[in-house]
Amino acid sequence: MPSNPTRSAALALLTAVLERRRALDEALDALPGHLQPRDRAAAHRIAAAVLRRLGSLDAVLEPYLRREPSPPAMQALRIGAADLLLLGTPAHAAVAEAVALAPRPLAGLVNAVLRKVAAEGPAALEELDAARLDTPAWLWSAWHAAYGPKVRAIAEAHTRPAPLDLSLAPGAAAPEGAEILPNGTARLAPGTRITELPGFAEGGFWAQDAAASLPARLLAPSPGGRVADLCAAPGGKTAQLAAMGAKVTAVEKDPHRAERLRENLARLRLDADLVVADALDWSAGHQGRFDSVLLDAPCTATGTIRRHPEVQLLRRPKDVPKLTETQAALIEAAAGLLAPGGRLVVATCSLQPEEGEAHLARIAALGLTPEPVRPEEVPGLEEAVTAQGALRTRPDLWAEKGGMDGFFVARFRRG
Ligand SMILES: C[S@@+](CC[C@H](N)C(=O)[O-])C[C@H]1O[C@@H](n2cnc3c(N)ncnc32)[C@H](O)[C@@H]1O
């Protein structure tokens, strides 16, 4: 049987991520242009399920394999196991499609193993400690050190697909069926495709995790205020700031990502000056010119594992100090842009304290005064306000509503 386009595409995605260490979104962009949007979305769903639960799937497969087969056969087995155990695909279809994906000489092995998994896998999966198996040991230890026993709830939140969160354009209605969260985010079920929602083309909303909407809200620029939005693409926070009536200069160094920001603003009919530049260089020529600055610094993105499950597989411990150093340089550049009395918000979508809490002393040492987040500014998230007045969200917060990304947000003022 020839392999079907969805599963061939899922195999291409897994190969790109696991063997070439590409980000899943990048791998999606590289899929053949003729693939139907529906097949593309289904392939993404399968690949994301495998990446999210890789440790558990491999543990279920392991007893049936004398040694790990070649990578293409292993990916076919993982796709088959995800179909059988996580995605509700009927057993005969799951097995037949994985067999069709496997290299010819290993088709028999894939068939035999997946038949066993179909029969015995559900019970075996139940017995596993999924939170532990699906989390790399270095991340588990780091989160245990930072959050104590909450590490388990964090890891468990990563085993489930994230909902689609939308920020609404001013005056726009939420799509039907959306739950409105306390911060104003409209939340829809996991797997909802934003481009198919009525109102998308008209610019009624954009995708943005509930936690990702908080930094711009805490910056709260005045209408007409001059705001520098550093590290801006794809522009979720630029859009929020522009929608608040601020005069936004968005700085992004990656030209492809800057183009996406431009397209997003055009669809949303929002306005910002877009500068394609390295914020470190650009800031030198714009000292003291802004009433407020938002720095959404590049980071390990371990707070976004629910949405980007490959992050936990691709990141390495050595990435943390490297990115922390970049963040420190960007923080200094951001502080230099502020006019007297100006406000700085620094955010990272990381769960690693080195990329969050550890920056507070460094920012204060630049002569800025902390402007603590007040619990009433973040309704429903009072427990996320830290003793130092920063905001620390985690994937296990709002668990009953579907969780949220992990973010660190801190606010300062130039005296
Ligand atoms: C966390 S993402 C930003 C998300 C964005 N603020 C939003 O809300 O949609 C980080 C971005 O920073 C950009 N970036 C990284 N280093 C930069 C630098 N030195 N100057 C400008 N942009 C940078 C990356 O290309 C990436 O697009």
The ligand as an SDF file (V2000), in Angstrom:
LIG
                    3D

 27 29  0  0  0  0  0  0  0  0999 V2000
   10.5420   35.4230   21.8250 C   0  0  0  0  0  0  0  0  0  0  0  0
   10.5650   35.8590   20.1470 S   0  0  0  0  0  0  0  0  0  0  0  0
    9.5940   37.3000   20.1630 C   0  0  0  0  0  0  0  0  0  0  0  0
    8.0960   37.1150   20.1130 C   0  0  0  0  0  0  0  0  0  0  0  0
    7.3880   38.4330   19.8730 C   0  0  0  0  0  0  0  0  0  0  0  0
    7.7790   39.4660   20.8120 N   0  0  0  0  0  0  0  0  0  0  0  0
    5.8800   38.2960   19.8830 C   0  0  0  0  0  0  0  0  0  0  0  0
    5.2450   38.6920   20.8460 O   0  0  0  0  0  0  0  0  0  0  0  0
    5.3310   37.8190   18.8890 O   0  0  0  0  0  0  0  0  0  0  0  0
   12.1770   36.5080   19.9910 C   0  0  0  0  0  0  0  0  0  0  0  0
   12.4730   37.2370   18.6880 C   0  0  0  0  0  0  0  0  0  0  0  0
   13.6430   37.9920   18.8830 O   0  0  0  0  0  0  0  0  0  0  0  0
   14.3680   38.0530   17.6710 C   0  0  0  0  0  0  0  0  0  0  0  0
   15.7220   38.4630   18.0620 N   0  0  0  0  0  0  0  0  0  0  0  0
   16.6670   37.7090   18.6710 C   0  0  0  0  0  0  0  0  0  0  0  0
   17.7690   38.4530   18.9240 N   0  0  0  0  0  0  0  0  0  0  0  0
   17.5020   39.7080   18.4740 C   0  0  0  0  0  0  0  0  0  0  0  0
   18.2430   40.9230   18.4540 C   0  0  0  0  0  0  0  0  0  0  0  0
   19.4840   40.9870   18.9430 N   0  0  0  0  0  0  0  0  0  0  0  0
   17.6610   42.0100   17.9100 N   0  0  0  0  0  0  0  0  0  0  0  0
   16.4130   41.9610   17.4020 C   0  0  0  0  0  0  0  0  0  0  0  0
   15.6670   40.8370   17.3770 N   0  0  0  0  0  0  0  0  0  0  0  0
   16.1990   39.7250   17.9180 C   0  0  0  0  0  0  0  0  0  0  0  0
   14.2120   36.6560   17.1200 C   0  0  0  0  0  0  0  0  0  0  0  0
   14.4660   36.6230   15.7260 O   0  0  0  0  0  0  0  0  0  0  0  0
   12.7500   36.3680   17.4740 C   0  0  0  0  0  0  0  0  0  0  0  0
   11.9040   36.7530   16.4150 O   0  0  0  0  0  0  0  0  0  0  0  0
  1  2  1  0
  2  3  1  0
  2 10  1  0
  3  4  1  0
  4  5  1  0
  5  6  1  0
  5  7  1  0
  7  8  2  0
  7  9  1  0
 10 11  1  0
 11 12  1  0
 11 26  1  0
 12 13  1  0
 13 14  1  0
 13 24  1  0
 14 15  1  0
 14 23  1  0
 15 16  2  0
 16 17  1  0
 17 18  1  0
 17 23  2  0
 18 19  1  0
 18 20  2  0
 20 21  1  0
 21 22  2  0
 22 23  1  0
 24 25  1  0
 24 26  1  0
 26 27  1  0
M  CHG  2   2   1   9  -1
M  END
$$$$
